[in-house]
Amino acid sequence: MLSIRCSLHARWRSAVNHVRTSAFKGLRSPERRCLTMSQILTVPTQPIEGQKPGTSGLRKKTRIFMGRHYLENFTQSLFDAVGGVQDKVLVLGGDGRFFNDRAVQVILRMAAASGAARVIVGQGGILSTPAASHLIRLRGADGGIILSASHNPGGIDEDFGMKYNGANGGPAPESLTDKMFARSQELTEYRILEAQDIELNRLGEQALAGLVVEVVDPVADYATLMESLFDFDAIRSLIAGGTRLSFDAMHAVTGPYAREIIETRLGAPKGTVLNAQPLPDFGGGHPDPNPVWAKELMDQMFAADGPDFGAASDGDGDRNMIVGKGAYVSPSDSLAILAANARLAPGYAKGLAGVARSMPTSRAVDRVAAKAGLECHETPTGWKFFGNLLDAGRVTLCGEESFGTGSDHVREKDGLWAVLLWLNILAVKRQSVAELLREHWAEYGRTYYSRHDYEAVASDRANALVERLRGLLAGLPGQSFAGLTVEAADDFAYLDPVDGSTSKQQGIRVLFTNGARVVMRLSGTGTEGATLRVYLESYETDPAQHGLDAQEALAPVIAAAEELAQIRDFTGRSQPDVTT
């Protein structure tokens, strides 16, 4: 790849204008003063369509990112949108998917050409998303670039992604991603340094012209943070007492983190972490920690001789799935149970300031907050919406139904953190996962919940379904669908209580008089077509009815959603592609 890129640069050289850019005014280091302008290429380019970041950055097929000027254009647009990177400190790393290592080298050379002072890179170009967030905050960096498409598949024919996190460690707000997109549509050139690759596997500092590239252990600082939050002695005792664990890293970035923390520091037997070696294509799997894609773990946990506690994480380490022996925990229930018991971990012993959930996430945590007298916030989908609440000290825990949970220790969701909090709670309460679930439902009632995904739906058909529903909203109250009567319906809009910003059209909500709810929205995490997500929820207070299968309990709500939205007609699907 390097030889190809150098060949392209050679062909462009005659058209390149070597200029003294403002990025090198006021140079401080001798190395920068010695930098000759002939080493910097100012490459003519033109806008590339579609470089609009979604809720989690820019995600496209890998071959698109590998295309001529594509990565370079977006990187330059990002640098320009943040006001330049001259003399700034950045964090850089990714989940190790295909093209991760090459993208890191390109971004480093562009950061050098734009006058950045230091870039802190995870060894091998690797950093989990929560570890990157922590490193930004720990080192007081100006921001960071994370290369990941999260739970999407990896490989040359699969997905790649890139996003920017600010100085607080959290994802860029819409105001900034809008600037990136606007800049991408007017870009005429980018700057890049001609240089040899940085040795990404060698720890320590290296010079890239005037830029200091610091290669760090991607795990060490994060593991130390986890030890400060949780009672590792209690968890060690739980494991030493015979509790068997299984953690599926899905050949993704969390493998090295889980091995160091769960096996080395907590003393779980070698082999507790499955699929621990990160691979560029995630071993050909889909690194999404849900019962469909983590089937190996689910089969293990539901076997007669299965482990007592199981968990999985995703491509970049920010999602989690929790499973007990014969007991699956929905992400919405997980958030509620963590909120109800977080004080059992040392890092949260003083209690919670408040909780927040994404709008499609079930209202199970709302009931915990109400009983405890805590603030409870409902936000649009996308972790960036939690950032203001966390920074303002309004909430301590937050989560979303898509297997993401986190706290104020970083500004991203954090899969391994959630696993450790679960283990800390179980170590104190000395209960099984199933016992803890039953205890929670007995106190708060059970919220049955499921998400049905219709993937790669033709965009025009998916948009038509949503537009039709928007047109019906005002007249829905009082109407009945499959025997359920609508109490209220709207297109969710969010007023940020911290900065006063408003986000509209965040998903269709339909509430029924019996407490059931249907939410429908189009996802922004895919790379082709549209994914229609249908969220289904019902509430049951009778303990005798708490043992039902979720799909069985939700059957009336599923029928109402189909009758209301005419999903089969618009998508051409008789059933969802993925049910979680």
C-alpha positions as CSV (number, residue, x, y, z in Angstrom):
1,M,0.0,0.0,0.0
2,L,2.9,2.4,0.8
3,S,4.5,1.9,-2.5
4,I,1.3,2.5,-4.3
5,R,0.7,5.7,-2.3
6,C,4.3,6.9,-3.0
7,S,3.8,6.3,-6.6
8,L,0.7,8.4,-6.6
9,H,2.5,11.2,-4.9
10,A,5.3,11.0,-7.5
11,R,2.8,11.5,-10.3
12,W,1.1,14.4,-8.4
13,R,4.4,16.1,-7.7
14,S,4.4,18.2,-10.8
15,A,1.0,19.6,-9.9
16,V,1.9,20.1,-6.2
17,N,2.4,23.5,-4.9
18,H,5.1,23.5,-2.1
19,V,4.0,26.4,0.1
20,R,5.0,27.7,3.5
21,T,1.7,27.0,5.3
22,S,0.5,28.7,8.4
23,A,0.8,25.4,10.2
24,F,4.5,26.0,10.5
25,K,4.5,29.6,11.8
26,G,6.1,30.0,15.2
27,L,7.9,26.7,15.1
28,R,9.3,25.8,18.5
29,S,11.4,22.7,18.2
30,P,14.8,22.5,16.3
31,E,13.4,19.6,14.4
32,R,10.6,21.8,13.0
33,R,13.0,24.6,12.1
34,C,15.0,22.1,10.2
35,L,12.0,20.8,8.3
36,T,12.3,21.7,4.6
37,M,9.2,22.7,2.8
38,S,10.0,20.2,0.0
39,Q,8.9,17.4,2.4
40,I,5.4,18.7,2.5
41,L,3.0,18.0,-0.3
42,T,0.0,20.2,-0.9
43,V,-2.1,17.9,-3.0
44,P,-4.8,19.3,-5.3
45,T,-8.2,17.5,-4.7
46,Q,-11.9,18.1,-5.1
47,P,-14.9,17.4,-2.9
48,I,-16.0,13.8,-2.5
49,E,-19.7,13.2,-2.1
50,G,-21.1,11.5,1.0
51,Q,-18.5,12.4,3.6
52,K,-21.2,13.2,6.2
53,P,-20.6,11.8,9.6
54,G,-23.5,10.0,11.3
55,T,-24.2,9.4,15.0
56,S,-20.8,7.6,15.3
57,G,-18.6,9.3,12.8
58,L,-18.1,8.5,9.1
59,R,-18.7,4.8,8.1
60,K,-18.3,3.5,4.6
61,K,-17.1,0.3,2.9
62,T,-13.4,-0.2,3.4
63,R,-12.6,0.1,-0.3
64,I,-14.2,3.5,-0.4
65,F,-12.0,4.7,2.4
66,M,-9.0,3.2,0.5
67,G,-10.0,5.1,-2.6
68,R,-7.9,8.0,-4.1
69,H,-8.0,11.0,-1.8
70,Y,-10.9,9.7,0.3
71,L,-9.2,9.3,3.7
72,E,-7.0,12.3,3.1
73,N,-9.9,14.5,2.2
74,F,-11.9,13.6,5.3
75,T,-8.8,14.0,7.5
76,Q,-8.1,17.4,6.2
77,S,-11.8,18.4,6.5
78,L,-11.7,17.2,10.1
79,F,-8.5,19.2,10.9
80,D,-9.9,22.3,9.3
81,A,-13.3,22.0,11.1
82,V,-11.6,21.9,14.5
83,G,-9.7,25.0,13.7
84,G,-6.5,23.3,12.7
85,V,-4.1,21.1,14.7
86,Q,-1.1,23.3,15.0
87,D,0.7,22.7,18.3
88,K,-2.1,20.4,19.4
89,V,-1.9,17.0,21.1
90,L,-4.0,14.3,19.7
91,V,-4.8,10.6,20.5
92,L,-5.0,8.2,17.7
93,G,-5.9,4.5,17.4
94,G,-8.5,2.0,16.3
95,D,-10.0,-1.4,16.6
96,G,-7.5,-3.1,14.3
97,R,-9.9,-3.8,11.4
98,F,-8.6,-4.0,7.9
99,F,-6.9,-0.8,6.8
100,N,-6.5,0.4,10.4
101,D,-2.6,0.4,10.3
102,R,-2.4,2.1,6.9
103,A,-4.9,4.8,7.9
104,V,-2.9,5.5,11.1
105,Q,0.2,6.2,9.0
106,V,-1.6,8.5,6.7
107,I,-3.2,10.5,9.5
108,L,0.2,10.8,11.3
109,R,1.8,12.3,8.2
110,M,-1.1,14.7,7.7
111,A,-0.9,15.7,11.4
112,A,2.8,16.4,10.9
113,A,2.2,18.4,7.8
114,S,-0.4,20.5,9.7
115,G,1.9,21.3,12.6
116,A,0.6,19.1,15.4
117,A,2.9,18.9,18.4
118,R,2.3,15.3,19.6
119,V,0.1,12.3,18.6
120,I,-0.3,9.6,21.2
121,V,-0.8,6.3,19.4
122,G,-1.8,2.9,20.7
123,Q,0.8,0.2,20.1
124,G,0.2,-1.4,16.7
125,G,-2.3,1.4,16.0
126,I,-4.7,-0.2,18.5
127,L,-6.9,1.5,21.1
128,S,-10.4,0.5,22.2
129,T,-12.9,3.4,22.0
130,P,-13.3,3.7,25.8
131,A,-9.5,3.4,26.3
132,A,-9.0,6.2,23.7
133,S,-11.6,8.4,25.6
134,H,-9.7,7.8,28.9
135,L,-6.4,8.6,27.3
136,I,-7.6,11.9,25.9
137,R,-8.8,12.9,29.4
138,L,-5.8,11.5,31.2
139,R,-3.2,13.2,29.0
140,G,-5.1,16.4,28.6
141,A,-5.2,16.0,24.8
142,D,-7.0,18.4,22.5
143,G,-8.9,15.6,21.0
144,G,-8.6,12.2,19.3
145,I,-9.3,10.2,16.2
146,I,-10.8,6.7,16.6
147,L,-10.7,4.4,13.6
148,S,-13.6,2.0,13.9
149,A,-17.0,0.9,12.5
150,S,-17.8,-0.5,16.0
151,H,-19.9,-3.6,15.7
152,N,-19.9,-3.7,11.8
153,P,-18.0,-6.5,10.1
154,G,-14.4,-5.8,9.0
155,G,-12.3,-6.7,6.0
156,I,-11.5,-5.3,2.6
157,D,-15.0,-5.9,1.4
158,E,-16.7,-4.9,4.7
159,D,-16.7,-1.7,6.8
160,F,-14.4,1.0,8.0
161,G,-15.0,4.1,10.1
162,M,-13.4,7.2,11.5
163,K,-14.6,9.7,14.1
164,Y,-13.3,12.6,16.2
165,N,-13.6,12.9,20.0
166,G,-13.1,16.2,21.7
167,A,-11.1,17.2,24.7
168,N,-13.6,15.8,27.1
169,G,-13.1,12.4,25.5
170,G,-16.6,12.3,24.0
171,P,-17.8,12.1,20.4
172,A,-17.9,15.3,18.4
173,P,-21.3,17.1,18.7
174,E,-23.5,17.6,15.6
175,S,-22.3,21.2,15.3
176,L,-18.8,20.0,14.7
177,T,-19.6,17.1,12.4
178,D,-21.7,19.5,10.4
179,K,-18.6,21.7,10.0
180,M,-16.6,18.6,8.9
181,F,-19.2,17.8,6.2
182,A,-19.4,21.4,5.0
183,R,-15.6,21.6,4.7
184,S,-15.5,18.3,2.8
185,Q,-17.8,19.8,0.2
186,E,-15.5,22.8,-0.6
187,L,-12.0,21.2,-0.1
188,T,-9.5,21.9,-2.9
189,E,-6.3,20.6,-1.4
190,Y,-4.8,18.7,1.5
191,R,-1.4,18.6,3.1
192,I,0.7,15.5,3.8
193,L,4.3,14.9,4.7
194,E,6.5,12.6,2.6
195,A,8.1,10.3,5.2
196,Q,8.8,6.7,6.1
197,D,6.3,4.8,8.3
198,I,6.4,5.1,12.0
199,E,7.3,1.9,13.8
200,L,3.9,1.4,15.5
201,N,5.0,-1.7,17.5
202,R,7.9,0.1,19.2
203,L,6.9,1.8,22.5
204,G,8.3,5.3,23.1
205,E,8.7,8.5,21.2
206,Q,9.6,8.8,17.5
207,A,10.0,11.9,15.4
208,L,8.0,12.5,12.3
209,A,9.6,15.8,11.1
210,G,8.4,18.2,13.9
211,L,5.8,15.9,15.2
212,V,6.4,13.7,18.3
213,V,4.7,10.4,17.8
214,E,4.4,8.6,21.2
215,V,3.5,4.9,21.0
216,V,1.9,3.7,24.2
217,D,0.7,0.4,25.7
218,P,-3.0,0.6,24.8
219,V,-4.1,-1.5,27.8
220,A,-2.1,-0.2,30.8
221,D,-3.7,3.1,31.6
222,Y,-7.2,1.7,31.1
223,A,-6.6,-1.3,33.3
224,T,-5.4,1.0,36.1
225,L,-8.6,3.0,35.8
226,M,-10.6,-0.1,36.2
227,E,-8.7,-1.1,39.3
228,S,-9.6,2.4,40.8
229,L,-13.3,1.8,40.2
230,F,-13.9,-1.7,41.3
231,D,-13.1,-4.1,44.2
232,F,-10.7,-6.4,42.4
233,D,-10.1,-8.3,45.6
234,A,-13.8,-9.2,45.9
235,I,-13.9,-10.2,42.3
236,R,-10.8,-12.4,42.7
237,S,-12.5,-14.0,45.7
238,L,-15.6,-14.7,43.6
239,I,-13.5,-16.4,40.9
240,A,-11.3,-18.3,43.4
241,G,-14.5,-19.5,45.1
242,G,-15.5,-21.4,42.0
243,T,-17.5,-19.0,39.9
244,R,-16.7,-19.8,36.3
245,L,-16.5,-17.0,33.7
246,S,-16.5,-16.9,29.9
247,F,-15.8,-13.7,27.9
248,D,-16.1,-13.6,24.1
249,A,-13.9,-10.9,22.6
250,M,-15.1,-11.9,19.1
251,H,-11.6,-11.5,17.6
252,A,-11.9,-7.8,18.3
253,V,-10.1,-5.1,20.1
254,T,-11.2,-6.1,23.7
255,G,-9.2,-9.3,23.6
256,P,-5.9,-7.9,25.0
257,Y,-7.8,-5.8,27.6
258,A,-9.9,-8.7,28.8
259,R,-6.9,-11.0,29.0
260,E,-4.9,-8.5,31.1
261,I,-7.7,-7.6,33.4
262,I,-9.8,-10.8,33.7
263,E,-7.1,-13.5,33.4
264,T,-4.0,-11.8,34.7
265,R,-5.2,-9.2,37.3
266,L,-8.3,-11.0,38.5
267,G,-6.9,-14.6,38.2
268,A,-9.4,-16.2,35.9
269,P,-8.0,-19.4,34.3
270,K,-6.3,-19.0,30.9
271,G,-8.8,-19.5,28.2
272,T,-11.5,-17.7,30.0
273,V,-11.3,-15.1,27.2
274,L,-12.5,-16.6,24.0
275,N,-11.5,-15.4,20.5
276,A,-9.0,-13.1,22.2
277,Q,-6.7,-12.4,19.2
278,P,-7.8,-9.2,17.3
279,L,-8.0,-9.9,13.6
280,P,-8.5,-7.5,10.7
281,D,-11.7,-9.3,9.6
282,F,-12.7,-10.4,13.2
283,G,-12.2,-14.0,12.1
284,G,-14.9,-13.6,9.5
285,G,-17.5,-13.0,12.1
286,H,-19.8,-10.1,13.0
287,P,-18.4,-8.4,16.1
288,D,-21.7,-7.4,17.5
289,P,-22.3,-8.8,21.1
290,N,-25.9,-10.0,20.8
291,P,-27.4,-13.5,21.0
292,V,-27.4,-13.8,17.2
293,W,-23.7,-13.0,16.5
294,A,-22.3,-14.3,19.8
295,K,-23.8,-17.7,19.3
296,E,-20.7,-19.6,20.5
297,L,-21.0,-17.9,23.9
298,M,-24.8,-18.3,24.1
299,D,-24.5,-22.1,23.4
300,Q,-21.9,-22.3,26.1
301,M,-24.0,-20.4,28.6
302,F,-27.1,-22.4,28.0
303,A,-25.4,-25.8,28.2
304,A,-26.0,-28.0,31.2
305,D,-22.4,-27.6,32.4
306,G,-22.1,-24.0,31.3
307,P,-20.2,-21.2,33.1
308,D,-21.9,-19.1,35.8
309,F,-21.3,-15.8,34.1
310,G,-20.7,-14.9,30.5
311,A,-20.1,-11.7,28.6
312,A,-19.1,-10.4,25.1
313,S,-17.8,-7.2,23.6
314,D,-17.8,-5.7,20.2
315,G,-15.3,-4.5,17.5
316,D,-14.1,-1.4,19.3
317,G,-14.8,-2.5,22.9
318,D,-17.6,-0.1,23.8
319,R,-20.6,-2.6,23.8
320,N,-21.4,-5.5,26.1
321,M,-23.7,-8.4,26.4
322,I,-24.3,-10.0,29.8
323,V,-25.5,-13.6,30.2
324,G,-25.9,-15.8,33.2
325,K,-26.1,-19.6,33.3
326,G,-29.3,-20.1,31.3
327,A,-30.2,-16.5,31.7
328,Y,-29.9,-13.8,29.1
329,V,-29.9,-10.2,30.3
330,S,-31.4,-7.6,28.0
331,P,-29.3,-4.4,27.7
332,S,-32.2,-2.4,29.1
333,D,-32.5,-4.6,32.1
334,S,-28.7,-4.5,32.5
335,L,-28.7,-0.7,32.7
336,A,-31.5,-0.8,35.3
337,I,-29.8,-3.4,37.5
338,L,-26.5,-1.5,37.4
339,A,-28.3,1.7,38.4
340,A,-30.0,-0.1,41.3
341,N,-26.7,-1.7,42.6
342,A,-23.9,0.5,41.4
343,R,-23.2,1.7,45.0
344,L,-21.8,-1.7,45.8
345,A,-18.7,-0.8,43.7
346,P,-16.1,1.5,45.4
347,G,-16.1,3.9,42.5
348,Y,-19.8,4.6,43.0
349,A,-20.2,4.1,46.7
350,K,-21.3,7.7,47.2
351,G,-24.3,7.1,45.0
352,L,-25.4,8.4,41.6
353,A,-26.1,11.9,40.5
354,G,-28.6,10.7,38.0
355,V,-29.2,8.3,35.1
356,A,-29.8,8.7,31.4
357,R,-31.0,6.4,28.6
358,S,-31.5,6.7,24.9
359,M,-35.1,7.2,23.9
360,P,-35.5,3.7,22.3
361,T,-34.1,2.0,25.4
362,S,-36.8,0.5,27.7
363,R,-38.1,2.5,30.6
364,A,-36.9,-0.1,33.2
365,V,-34.2,2.3,34.5
366,D,-36.8,5.1,34.8
367,R,-38.5,3.0,37.6
368,V,-35.2,2.6,39.4
369,A,-34.6,6.4,39.2
370,A,-38.1,7.2,40.4
371,K,-37.8,5.0,43.5
372,A,-34.3,6.4,44.3
373,G,-35.3,10.0,43.6
374,L,-32.7,10.4,40.9
375,E,-32.7,12.6,37.8
376,C,-33.6,10.5,34.7
377,H,-33.0,11.8,31.2
378,E,-34.3,10.5,27.9
379,T,-32.0,11.4,25.0
380,P,-31.8,10.7,21.3
381,T,-29.7,7.7,20.1
382,G,-26.0,8.4,20.0
383,W,-23.6,8.5,22.9
384,K,-22.7,12.1,22.2
385,F,-26.0,13.2,23.7
386,F,-24.9,11.9,27.1
387,G,-21.7,14.1,27.0
388,N,-23.3,17.3,28.2
389,L,-25.2,15.6,31.0
390,L,-22.0,13.8,32.2
391,D,-19.8,16.9,32.0
392,A,-22.4,18.9,33.9
393,G,-22.5,16.3,36.7
394,R,-26.2,15.7,36.0
395,V,-25.9,11.9,35.5
396,T,-23.4,9.2,36.6
397,L,-24.7,6.2,34.6
398,C,-26.1,6.1,31.1
399,G,-27.0,3.5,28.6
400,E,-28.7,2.5,25.4
401,E,-30.5,-0.6,24.2
402,S,-27.9,-1.4,21.6
403,F,-25.7,-3.1,24.2
404,G,-24.0,0.1,25.3
405,T,-23.5,1.1,29.0
406,G,-21.2,3.6,30.6
407,S,-20.5,6.1,33.4
408,D,-18.8,9.3,34.0
409,H,-15.3,7.6,34.2
410,V,-15.0,8.2,30.4
411,R,-17.2,9.9,27.7
412,E,-17.9,6.7,25.7
413,K,-19.9,3.6,26.4
414,D,-17.6,0.9,27.8
415,G,-18.1,-2.8,27.4
416,L,-15.5,-4.2,29.7
417,W,-16.4,-1.6,32.4
418,A,-20.0,-2.9,32.4
419,V,-18.7,-6.5,32.7
420,L,-16.6,-5.6,35.7
421,L,-19.4,-3.7,37.4
422,W,-21.6,-6.8,37.0
423,L,-18.9,-8.9,38.5
424,N,-18.4,-6.5,41.4
425,I,-22.1,-6.6,42.2
426,L,-22.3,-10.4,42.0
427,A,-19.2,-10.6,44.2
428,V,-20.9,-8.5,46.9
429,K,-24.4,-10.0,46.7
430,R,-23.3,-13.6,46.2
431,Q,-26.1,-14.3,43.8
432,S,-26.3,-15.8,40.4
433,V,-27.3,-13.7,37.4
434,A,-30.7,-15.4,37.3
435,E,-31.3,-14.7,41.0
436,L,-30.4,-11.1,40.6
437,L,-32.8,-10.7,37.6
438,R,-35.7,-12.3,39.6
439,E,-35.0,-10.1,42.6
440,H,-34.9,-7.0,40.5
441,W,-38.2,-7.8,38.6
442,A,-39.9,-8.6,41.9
443,E,-39.1,-5.1,43.2
444,Y,-39.5,-3.0,40.1
445,G,-41.7,-5.2,37.7
446,R,-40.4,-6.7,34.5
447,T,-40.2,-4.7,31.3
448,Y,-40.3,-7.1,28.4
449,Y,-38.3,-5.7,25.6
450,S,-37.0,-6.6,22.1
451,R,-35.5,-4.9,19.1
452,H,-36.3,-6.1,15.5
453,D,-33.9,-5.1,12.8
454,Y,-34.7,-5.0,9.1
455,E,-31.3,-4.5,7.5
456,A,-30.3,-3.1,4.1
457,V,-33.8,-2.0,3.3
458,A,-34.0,0.1,0.1
459,S,-33.6,3.6,1.4
460,D,-36.6,5.0,-0.5
461,R,-38.9,2.3,1.0
462,A,-37.6,2.8,4.5
463,N,-38.0,6.6,4.3
464,A,-41.5,6.1,2.9
465,L,-42.5,4.0,5.9
466,V,-41.3,6.7,8.3
467,E,-42.8,9.6,6.4
468,R,-46.2,7.8,6.3
469,L,-46.1,7.3,10.1
470,R,-45.2,11.0,10.6
471,G,-48.3,11.9,8.7
472,L,-50.5,9.7,10.8
473,L,-49.2,10.8,14.3
474,A,-51.7,13.5,15.1
475,G,-54.6,11.2,14.5
476,L,-53.3,8.1,16.2
477,P,-54.5,8.7,19.9
478,G,-57.7,6.7,20.5
479,Q,-57.1,4.4,17.5
480,S,-56.6,0.6,18.2
481,F,-54.2,-1.7,16.5
482,A,-54.2,-5.5,17.1
483,G,-56.3,-4.8,20.2
484,L,-54.1,-2.1,21.7
485,T,-55.3,1.4,22.0
486,V,-52.9,4.3,21.3
487,E,-52.6,6.8,24.2
488,A,-50.0,9.1,22.7
489,A,-47.8,9.3,19.6
490,D,-45.0,11.7,18.5
491,D,-41.8,12.2,16.6
492,F,-39.3,12.5,19.5
493,A,-37.5,15.8,19.8
494,Y,-34.9,16.5,22.5
495,L,-34.1,19.8,24.2
496,D,-30.7,19.6,25.8
497,P,-31.0,20.8,29.4
498,V,-27.4,21.9,29.5
499,D,-26.8,23.8,26.3
500,G,-30.3,24.4,25.1
501,S,-29.8,22.8,21.7
502,T,-32.7,20.9,20.0
503,S,-32.6,17.7,18.0
504,K,-35.8,16.9,16.1
505,Q,-37.1,13.8,14.3
506,Q,-35.3,11.3,16.5
507,G,-37.7,8.5,16.2
508,I,-41.4,7.7,16.1
509,R,-42.9,6.9,19.5
510,V,-46.3,5.2,20.0
511,L,-47.5,4.6,23.6
512,F,-50.5,2.4,24.3
513,T,-52.9,2.7,27.2
514,N,-51.7,-0.6,28.8
515,G,-48.2,0.8,29.2
516,A,-46.8,-0.9,26.1
517,R,-44.7,1.1,23.6
518,V,-43.4,0.9,20.0
519,V,-40.5,3.0,18.7
520,M,-39.4,3.0,15.1
521,R,-36.4,4.8,13.7
522,L,-33.8,4.4,10.9
523,S,-30.3,3.6,12.0
524,G,-27.3,5.6,11.0
525,T,-24.7,2.9,11.7
526,G,-24.9,0.9,8.5
527,T,-23.0,1.5,5.3
528,E,-25.6,0.5,2.7
529,G,-29.3,0.9,2.3
530,A,-31.2,1.6,5.5
531,T,-31.8,-0.4,8.7
532,L,-35.2,-0.1,10.2
533,R,-35.2,-0.6,13.9
534,V,-38.4,-1.5,15.7
535,Y,-38.3,-1.4,19.5
536,L,-41.0,-3.2,21.4
537,E,-41.8,-2.9,25.0
538,S,-44.5,-4.0,27.6
539,Y,-44.6,-3.9,31.4
540,E,-45.6,-6.6,33.8
541,T,-46.0,-6.3,37.5
542,D,-47.2,-9.8,38.3
543,P,-44.3,-12.0,39.4
544,A,-46.1,-15.1,38.1
545,Q,-45.8,-13.6,34.6
546,H,-42.1,-12.8,34.8
547,G,-40.9,-16.0,33.3
548,L,-42.3,-15.7,29.8
549,D,-40.2,-15.7,26.7
550,A,-39.8,-12.1,25.6
551,Q,-41.2,-12.6,22.1
552,E,-44.2,-14.4,23.5
553,A,-44.9,-11.7,26.0
554,L,-44.5,-9.1,23.3
555,A,-46.7,-10.8,20.7
556,P,-49.6,-8.3,21.0
557,V,-47.2,-5.4,20.6
558,I,-45.4,-7.0,17.6
559,A,-48.8,-7.4,16.0
560,A,-49.8,-3.8,16.7
561,A,-46.5,-2.5,15.2
562,E,-47.1,-4.5,12.0
563,E,-50.6,-3.3,11.6
564,L,-49.7,0.3,12.4
565,A,-46.6,0.6,10.2
566,Q,-47.3,-2.0,7.5
567,I,-43.7,-3.2,7.8
568,R,-44.1,-6.2,5.6
569,D,-45.4,-4.1,2.7
570,F,-42.7,-1.5,2.9
571,T,-39.7,-3.7,3.5
572,G,-40.7,-6.9,1.7
573,R,-39.7,-8.9,4.8
574,S,-42.0,-11.3,6.6
575,Q,-39.7,-11.2,9.6
576,P,-36.8,-9.2,11.0
577,D,-33.2,-10.0,9.9
578,V,-32.0,-9.8,13.5
579,T,-34.0,-10.1,16.8
580,T,-32.4,-9.1,20.1
